[in-house]
Amino acid sequence: MDDDFKDEMSGGLVRRVVAFDVGDRRIGLAISDALGYTAQPLFTLHRTGGKSGHRADMKSIGRMLRKHGVVEAVVGNPLYMSGDQSPQAAKAQAFAEELRAEFGITVHLWDERLTTTEAHRHLDEGGHGGRRERKGIIDQVAAVLILQAFLQARASRAAREEP
């Protein structure tokens, strides 16, 4: 178990982790519970274009990070099915680097292939069929799926590393 994880566990609560599903028009956000077991949807940030819009987006993200005590983030990395980098993956990677530089937090890139498809399936099963309704929450659901996969992988790794 790495030292950071031990430090997080020492008080019984882990520092919260936030996930970002980054798109050109919207960013879906999800946050972990205080124990680091589950992911919940947080909100969808509707991106405002241009330099001033970008600054406003980063300001909103900074407020959210401070409000929730977030010190670690996961950014969905939308690779092609072949594993090659897509144009959107390059944008997600640039966003991740900006989070690191701007806020000094640890940022992980997470393979998010098929999360949007899975998010649509979850919404279908939940009876959220309307396009307008879906548009407002699909990115949050994708962020929840990204974060839940990350948290489960972290827990599995920690369990394997225990003596």
Secondary structure by P-SEA (a helix, b strand, c coil): ccaaaaaaaccccccbbbbbbccccbbbbbbbccccccccccccccccccaaaaaaaaaaaaaaaaaaccccbbbbbbccccccccaaaaaaaaaaaaaaaacbbbbbbccccaaaaaaaaaaaaaccccaaaaaacaaaaaaaaaaaaaaaaaaaaaaaacc
